[in-house]
Amino acid sequence: MKRFYSKIGPEVVIPIFLIFGITGTMMVMRQTWPGIAIHVIVLIFIIHLITTTYYQIEGRNLRIKSGFIINKLIAIESIRKIQKSNSVFSSPAASLDRLEVFYNKYDSVLISPKDKQNFLAQLLQINPSIKIIIPD
């Protein structure tokens, strides 16, 4: 079992902390204590999701995990293509430096492994027919 953690990109983290910093400061200045409590809980939840997002190769399957929200299992044999993506759509990826994994007939998922080369090499060992499209 090999685990690859998600790359954490500043383009995702900085806006989140700016928004929470500004709104949190305004709530403290206005002494909106229930709002501050909710704010802190939501921020802890977001940090939990970002820090617990990983992609794990388990035998012949790829597990995509993000906190307790996402727990997807994909048969590596069903992966057809992997290509580079900078899509901003919501996904189990803490960076916009992403890979789109196409599997089954019409399914795809966006991920952002920190160690892309090793991740792709591990997948190709199991399924050498995966088409990799990553331009220079």
Secondary structure, DSSP 8 states (H G I E B T S, - for coil): -EEEEB---HHHHHHHHHHHHHHHHHHHHTT-HHHHHHHHHHHHHHHHHHHTEEEEEETTEEEEEETTTEEEEEEGGGEEEEEEE---S--S-SSSSEEEEEETTTEEEEE-BSSHHHHHHHHHHH-TT-EEE---
